Amino acid sequence: MQRSAGRAVRGVVCYDEHSYHVVTLRKDVAQKHDEAYFARLTNRFRRVAPTNADETTFELGELASSLHVFEDALIMHLPCGEHEGILISLEQTVGRQLVGFLGDCRTVLEAGTQGHPAESHF
């Protein structure tokens, strides 16, 4: 992962049903966040981890990962079972094109078109 994303990797956290483990954390990120921050972060993603029933709802196969775009970072969530997963925090530069596309989509949605926004813009 470090070879692919380099310094853009902000941190990696593994979690299970009851605990979490910070695998790696960039120094500047470690200085900004305490243990309570990582407890809140992992608790939030534990709640959104898919169940086996959720994974097959759309007939697309099992959920491999999800991407959460925040103002200051991207978080990739890789569920590894019903109560376990890996969180990878990355700089937005890693997904610049995707973040740009998502920004364009949000601009369209915020423009307040009549009817369904996708009908006139996509």
Summary of the structure (lengths in Angstrom):
residues: 122
radius of gyration: 16.7
end to end distance: 34.0
largest distance: 47.3
contacts: 277
relative contact order: 0.16
helix: 45%
strand: 24%
